[in-house]
């Protein structure tokens, strides 16, 4: 289970749920399916797999660089 703080940090760096094009780019760039990403952002998936969070974390770090 990912740390709640890590998940919150990743969520803050992801595009908002209503930014479809940005979410599609995030999904493609991170390797996380679009609908999975959307569920994480909206909170429908409150406890995603650690591998999923790691992929999103790496993607957000690349975006910040």
Buried (B, 14 or more C-beta within 10 A) or exposed (E): EBEEEBBEEBBEBBBEBEEEEEBEBBBEBBEBEEEBBBBBBEEEBEEBEBEBBBBBBBBBEEBEE
